[in-house]
Every structure is written in C-alpha cells, then in structure tokens.
C-alpha cells in the first residue's frame, strides 16, 4: 500500500480478507463503543457499587446508546448501508444530537454524584464535539480517529503506564478507515491529533 497524496482517499486495492478485517476493526472501534468502555472503567472509581452502577448507566446511555441510535438513524436516512454517516454535510444533525446527549450526561452525572473524572470526561466529549461540528462545516475530520484517541489519551493519563498502550489503537483504526475509503490520511491525522491534544489539555485543567 503506497501513500501518494495525504489529501486523497485510498486509490489502491486490497484483498477480500483485508477488506473484511478492515470492516471488523472499524466496527469494533466504533467511537460510542469505545466511549462506553471508557466510562465503565471510570465508573469503577466510585466509592460504592451503587454509585458505580448509576454512573455506568447514566454515562453509557448518554455517551453511547443515544449517539449510536442517532448515527444509525441518520445513516439509514441518508442511504448509508454500512452504518456510517459518510457525507460531511449529513453529519451536522447526528453531531448536534450527540452534543445534546453529552450535556445531559454532564448534568446527570454531576447530580448523581458520579466520580468526578466521569463528569469531566463527559464535559470533554460535549465541548470537543462542538469543535468537531464547527470543523465539519468546512472539512471532514475523522470522528473515528478523534473517538479513538480521546478515550485512549484519558486512559493513558488516569491509568499510567499501561493505559498508554491504548494509544496504539490508532494504528489499526487509521488503517481500516483509510483502506475503506472513509477518510484521507490528512483527515485521520487531524482527528487523532485533535482527540489526543484536546483531551489531554481538558483533563489537565479540570482534574
């Protein structure tokens, strides 16, 4: 696989096996799925099991279930059979739904007395998605790359040093999105850099 232009989609060919592998990786690293896993781990920092369970329910509902339902709905609405909302112009409404859901999550987690790190991470999701929405009006940044590096950076900061290993996830994620012609290398790098830098700065300030 030769990269000729970082601003263009992949123009080569891959084997059927590699194509299936790329689809599996892309599906397993679906941003709401990664956020759900991250919030479940963070919720375990609660003082008691009941508080941890409440935190898990609230965070997974607002950071994963609602955004996923929105993405799936708009994917079907805009004729994307693979579950992605591919066109930049079509992403505005699911992003707005996601932002709204994240802010509901912030309030509900705060009121429920969830671990502060959960509330802060939800705030990071809400504010960073606003920025992604603004970027998306002009340029198709990779939400997959952002959604991978955000929780991976969080895990690296909250659970060092082993949490940093999750940063390596960006390699298969970027490969899968590139060979499936979902994003250019530039869009993938932009998403990865934004997700990691924004999350690191936000957590450093708020925690």
HELIX and SHEET records of a PDB file:
HELIX    1   1 UNK A   16  UNK A   28  1                                  13    
HELIX    2   2 UNK A   31  UNK A   43  1                                  13    
HELIX    3   3 UNK A   49  UNK A   60  1                                  12    
HELIX    4   4 UNK A   61  UNK A   65  3                                   5    
HELIX    5   5 UNK A   66  UNK A   77  1                                  12    
HELIX    6   6 UNK A   88  UNK A   90  5                                   3    
HELIX    7   7 UNK A   91  UNK A  112  1                                  22    
HELIX    8   8 UNK A  116  UNK A  136  1                                  21    
HELIX    9   9 UNK A  143  UNK A  158  1                                  16    
HELIX   10  10 UNK A  162  UNK A  168  5                                   7    
HELIX   11  11 UNK A  169  UNK A  179  1                                  11    
HELIX   12  12 UNK A  185  UNK A  206  1                                  22    
END                                                                             
